[in-house]
């Protein structure tokens, strides 16, 4: 099955296997920032942006993204200039082991695109889809409040 989409600002045209997930496709194509976590849409480690909205890549069949815009954490920084959300996570110590960090940052970015001035409650609701065992969520929330 042939699909075309944009991935991190680059046009992609490829043949995919029926039943293949977006997560499987990305990992197979060496985009390792999108993590395997639970493989059931529960942990958020595989979060990507599809047309600016946060989705779990493990639940998205690759053929359903035909014509859409996919963003992974690699799309946020431009060369050596980190995105403001990435900078805030670093400044507030919101990065520990780093496994959940790309998904958390992408979820945060989706929220900020929709609502540039979210309340703490809205931030916490957004972060609820990204499980983390290291940070305790306080520092990521502080980073996004900035």
NORJO-V282478 format. One record per run of one state. SS is the DSSP state (H for helix, E for strand, C for the rest). FROM is the first residue (numbers start at 1). LEN is the number of residues. Records with the same first field share a line. If there is no record, write none. Layout:
SS=FROM-LEN + FROM-LEN
//
This chain:
C=1-1 + 8-2 + 16-5 + 29-18 + 51-2 + 60-1 + 66-3 + 72-1 + 76-2 + 79-2 + 82-2 + 92-9 + 115-5 + 128-10 + 146-1
E=2-6 + 10-6 + 21-1 + 47-4 + 53-4 + 61-1 + 69-3 + 78-1 + 81-1
H=22-7 + 57-3 + 62-4 + 73-3 + 84-8 + 101-14 + 120-8 + 138-8
//
